[in-house]
Amino acid sequence: MAAFKKITDFKSQLTGGGARPNLFEVELSFPNGTGQQLNYISADSGSTADSQSLATNGLAQDKIPFMVKAAALPASNITPVEVPFRGRILKVAGERTFDTWTVTVLNDTDFKIRTVMEQWMNGISRLSNGSGEVNPTDYTANAAVYQLGRNGNIHRKYNFVGLFPTNVSEIALSMDTTDTIEEFTVEFQVLYWTASELQAGSGDDSTTVAPGIE
């Protein structure tokens, strides 16, 4: 019979006080095929998404760690293969599948992040005529999400490889809505992800944060 556990036993197992869902940071790169390939096709000559290139939008990339207010550590999935046998089902391991990855973004008045997301999607399938980039290398990028400790140290890093946006959500507008900041979600398709191993002895004194997308 298992021994009755005490609260002190539980405390000794709760390393670093437990991981906190509000302690995270997201980094996102932009496609290698930046520049004219991913520009809008538009008659608008103003300084909008239509006349900017992802390559010159470093400010949007710098804002990502601050303006992404919600994200997720990825799920791990293996799809089972069901094999019928005399009225029973044998389940064997199938293939890996990767869920979409969604982030929630606070919308600043410069619309930098929303602009670059709309522009990215337009490079894949243009609003005016449906044309777009066909080489995945030109329209996919990488991202990383860091689980941080209470002292700002990295406990875990997930690298998302070969992602691209497939949905930028609407922003609801209403005269009844006050004392709040606009936000929207971006849904990414993911080729695959990897997880960085924890370093030895990485309690809440683990490696100092040094973000960098692999």
C-alpha positions as CSV (number, residue, x, y, z in Angstrom):
1,M,0.0,0.0,0.0
2,A,1.3,3.4,-0.9
3,A,2.4,5.6,2.0
4,F,0.2,8.6,2.8
5,K,1.8,11.7,1.3
6,K,2.2,14.9,3.3
7,I,2.1,18.5,2.2
8,T,5.8,18.7,2.8
9,D,6.4,15.8,0.4
10,F,4.4,17.7,-2.3
11,K,6.3,20.9,-1.6
12,S,9.6,19.1,-2.2
13,Q,8.5,17.9,-5.6
14,L,7.2,21.3,-6.8
15,T,10.4,22.4,-8.5
16,G,10.8,26.2,-8.7
17,G,7.3,26.8,-7.4
18,G,5.7,25.4,-10.6
19,A,5.6,26.9,-14.1
20,R,3.4,30.0,-14.6
21,P,1.3,30.5,-17.7
22,N,1.8,34.2,-17.7
23,L,5.6,33.9,-17.8
24,F,6.4,33.4,-21.5
25,E,7.9,35.2,-24.5
26,V,7.3,34.7,-28.2
27,E,9.7,35.4,-31.1
28,L,8.8,35.3,-34.7
29,S,10.9,35.7,-37.8
30,F,9.6,36.6,-41.2
31,P,10.0,34.7,-44.5
32,N,13.3,34.6,-46.3
33,G,11.5,35.7,-49.5
34,T,11.0,39.2,-48.1
35,G,10.9,42.3,-50.2
36,Q,8.9,42.9,-53.4
37,Q,7.6,39.3,-53.6
38,L,5.5,39.9,-50.6
39,N,4.2,43.4,-51.3
40,Y,0.5,44.1,-51.8
41,I,-0.7,44.7,-55.3
42,S,-2.7,47.9,-54.8
43,A,-3.3,51.3,-56.3
44,D,-3.0,52.9,-52.8
45,S,0.2,55.0,-52.7
46,G,0.0,55.7,-49.0
47,S,2.3,54.4,-46.3
48,T,0.1,51.3,-45.7
49,A,0.6,47.6,-45.8
50,D,0.3,47.9,-49.6
51,S,3.6,49.8,-49.9
52,Q,5.7,48.2,-47.3
53,S,7.9,45.1,-47.5
54,L,8.4,42.5,-44.8
55,A,12.2,43.0,-45.1
56,T,12.0,46.6,-43.8
57,N,9.5,45.9,-41.1
58,G,12.0,45.2,-38.3
59,L,9.9,47.3,-35.9
60,A,7.1,44.7,-36.2
61,Q,9.5,41.9,-35.3
62,D,10.8,43.9,-32.3
63,K,7.2,44.4,-31.1
64,I,6.3,40.7,-31.2
65,P,7.7,39.8,-27.7
66,F,5.8,42.6,-26.1
67,M,2.5,42.6,-28.0
68,V,1.8,38.9,-28.1
69,K,-0.4,38.6,-25.0
70,A,-1.3,34.9,-25.4
71,A,0.2,31.9,-27.1
72,A,0.5,28.1,-26.4
73,L,3.1,25.4,-25.8
74,P,2.3,22.9,-28.6
75,A,0.4,19.7,-28.1
76,S,2.1,16.4,-29.0
77,N,0.0,14.1,-31.3
78,I,0.4,10.7,-32.8
79,T,-2.6,9.6,-34.9
80,P,-3.6,5.9,-34.2
81,V,-4.2,3.5,-37.0
82,E,-7.2,1.2,-36.3
83,V,-6.9,-2.4,-37.6
84,P,-10.1,-4.5,-37.2
85,F,-9.7,-8.1,-36.1
86,R,-12.6,-10.5,-35.5
87,G,-14.8,-7.9,-33.8
88,R,-12.0,-6.1,-32.0
89,I,-9.9,-3.1,-32.9
90,L,-6.1,-3.2,-32.7
91,K,-4.7,0.3,-32.4
92,V,-1.1,0.8,-33.7
93,A,0.9,3.9,-33.8
94,G,0.4,6.1,-36.9
95,E,1.9,9.4,-38.0
96,R,2.7,12.5,-36.2
97,T,0.3,15.4,-36.7
98,F,0.9,19.1,-35.7
99,D,-1.9,21.4,-34.6
100,T,-2.3,24.9,-35.7
101,W,-0.6,27.4,-33.5
102,T,-2.5,30.5,-32.4
103,V,-1.3,33.7,-30.9
104,T,-3.3,36.7,-29.5
105,V,-1.8,40.1,-30.3
106,L,-2.5,43.5,-28.7
107,N,-3.1,46.0,-31.5
108,D,-1.1,49.2,-31.2
109,T,-2.2,52.4,-33.1
110,D,0.6,51.9,-35.6
111,F,-0.9,48.5,-36.7
112,K,2.6,47.3,-37.3
113,I,2.0,43.6,-36.5
114,R,-1.4,43.4,-38.1
115,T,0.0,45.1,-41.2
116,V,2.8,42.6,-41.6
117,M,0.5,39.6,-41.0
118,E,-1.9,40.9,-43.7
119,Q,1.0,41.5,-46.0
120,W,2.4,38.0,-45.4
121,M,-0.9,36.4,-46.2
122,N,-1.2,38.6,-49.3
123,G,2.2,37.4,-50.5
124,I,0.8,33.8,-50.4
125,S,-2.5,34.6,-52.1
126,R,-3.0,38.2,-53.3
127,L,-6.3,39.9,-52.8
128,S,-6.4,41.3,-56.3
129,N,-5.9,38.2,-58.4
130,G,-5.2,35.2,-56.2
131,S,-1.5,34.9,-57.4
132,G,1.3,34.4,-54.8
133,E,4.5,32.7,-53.9
134,V,4.6,29.0,-54.7
135,N,8.0,28.0,-53.1
136,P,7.4,27.3,-49.4
137,T,10.9,28.6,-48.6
138,D,9.7,32.1,-49.8
139,Y,6.6,32.3,-47.6
140,T,7.4,30.2,-44.4
141,A,9.3,31.3,-41.4
142,N,10.2,30.1,-37.9
143,A,9.1,31.1,-34.4
144,A,9.9,30.3,-30.8
145,V,8.0,30.3,-27.5
146,Y,9.9,30.4,-24.2
147,Q,8.6,29.3,-20.9
148,L,10.2,31.6,-18.3
149,G,10.8,31.3,-14.6
150,R,10.0,33.9,-12.0
151,N,13.5,35.2,-12.2
152,G,13.3,35.6,-16.0
153,N,15.2,32.5,-16.8
154,I,14.4,30.1,-19.6
155,H,13.0,26.7,-18.5
156,R,11.8,25.4,-21.9
157,K,12.0,26.5,-25.5
158,Y,9.8,25.3,-28.3
159,N,10.9,26.0,-31.9
160,F,8.2,26.1,-34.6
161,V,9.6,25.4,-38.1
162,G,8.0,26.2,-41.4
163,L,5.0,28.1,-40.3
164,F,2.8,30.6,-42.2
165,P,-0.4,32.4,-41.3
166,T,-3.7,31.2,-42.5
167,N,-6.1,33.4,-40.5
168,V,-5.9,36.9,-39.1
169,S,-9.0,37.4,-37.1
170,E,-11.4,40.4,-37.3
171,I,-11.2,43.2,-34.8
172,A,-14.7,44.0,-33.4
173,L,-15.5,47.7,-33.2
174,S,-18.2,49.2,-31.0
175,M,-19.0,52.6,-29.5
176,D,-20.1,50.7,-26.4
177,T,-16.6,49.3,-25.8
178,T,-14.4,51.4,-23.6
179,D,-11.4,51.0,-21.4
180,T,-9.9,48.2,-23.4
181,I,-7.3,47.7,-26.1
182,E,-8.0,46.1,-29.4
183,E,-6.6,42.6,-30.0
184,F,-6.7,40.0,-32.7
185,T,-5.5,36.4,-33.2
186,V,-3.3,34.9,-35.9
187,E,-3.5,31.2,-36.7
188,F,-0.4,29.6,-38.1
189,Q,0.1,26.3,-39.9
190,V,3.2,24.4,-38.6
191,L,5.5,22.0,-40.5
192,Y,6.9,20.6,-37.2
193,W,8.2,21.8,-33.8
194,T,11.1,20.8,-31.6
195,A,11.7,21.2,-27.9
196,S,15.0,22.3,-26.3
197,E,16.3,20.1,-23.6
198,L,16.5,21.4,-20.1
199,Q,20.0,22.0,-18.9
200,A,21.3,20.1,-15.9
201,G,20.4,21.7,-12.6
202,S,17.9,24.1,-14.2
203,G,15.6,24.9,-11.4
204,D,14.7,28.6,-11.2
205,D,18.4,29.4,-11.7
206,S,18.5,28.0,-15.3
207,T,20.1,29.7,-18.3
208,T,19.7,33.5,-18.5
209,V,17.2,34.5,-21.2
210,A,19.0,34.9,-24.5
211,P,16.3,34.6,-27.2
212,G,17.2,33.5,-30.6
213,I,15.2,31.6,-33.2
214,E,16.9,28.5,-34.5
